[in-house]
Amino acid sequence: MANIRHPIVDVHTHVYLPQYAAELRARTSAPRILNWTNGVKTEERLLILDGEPSGGRPVGPQYWDRDEKLEFMRRHGINISFVSSANPWLDFLPADRAQTLAHELNNNLEEYCATSPPAEGFSGLKTLYGFGLLPLVPDVEVSAIVQAIEYLKSLPHIRGIIMGTKGIGKGLDDSALDPIWDAIQAARLVVFIHPHYGVDSTAFGENDNGHVLPLALGFPFETTIAITRLILSGVLDRFPDLRLLLAHSGGALPQLSSRLASCIQHDPIVANRLKHDLRYYLGQLYFDAVAYGPEELTFVSRTISRASAFKNGGGTIDPVVGSSRLLFGTDHPFFPPLEASQKWPSVESNLAAIRGMPGVDSKPEHQANILGLNALRLFDLHDQVYT
């Protein structure tokens, strides 16, 4: 393996396609893109939620211009990116408009990826691939979502779906989603679970702390709750071949998994609901490596590694399993440097964290897996490179 070049693949990188940005500019309430003036200059700002600190965040070409995305990738040595529409997706739209816009944006994203340059040094692969959108809104016909999944399957450069935590309104544990999970599993599309709403903002107090608490705590806690509900509902028992990728290293799920397992064991309502101990299901999930520290990533990897030990009938702890479920990500274009610089500290931190993981730092093959090969396998692209 030492003589083979391995790619760096970014699975967590966002875009607001021009048509989507135009939809946000036409709105008068959140989510919206508005013109913001501070008395000196006027700039566009993205307001994702009402009451967001600082009147939203500045946005510019890096949010929708493909050349900016490709330049960012070149600057950081990223060979391939799996691009997803950034939140809030289509949550704010009525069902008919959500269906129309999802179809149009999926076609736009396919073109965005299909016309991207070849991945330099990796014959047969493009620089860009995408996560499509589903019209996941209340009042939509489930059959329309299943049809959208079938259509996404026909788009060669769309390899997955990005999904928030609300499903069609009641959350990812809603039994109405079962036909959707079934269709996604059959299509072998990867589902990227990403937060949007956070948690009750009153918990963050009245002091102005910018976006720190909503992003660093609210987002991961939202993911933790959503995935725990999904597991408790038996989705992973009914659809064991689902490919679910969790943003931000799964939030607090790895840290709290044993506490959750103990609470389940002692609760008469759910004690006998699942086929396995909750900790087993972490081995069925994939986690992006957007955690910024080697210690945190090592903990996530080791928590995944023990999953099979909690399968009915027992199992073994396999360190390789943990590193096979972690995938590199950047969260571009969010978290840019506060001052202009050649490289983004957030990206360099993620790269350094992966390379500095104890047990991974001395094993180039594990680094290669997390930095890119795991992604190629997950998205069924590995054989196009290594044949």
Disulfide bonds with the S-S distance in Angstrom:
none
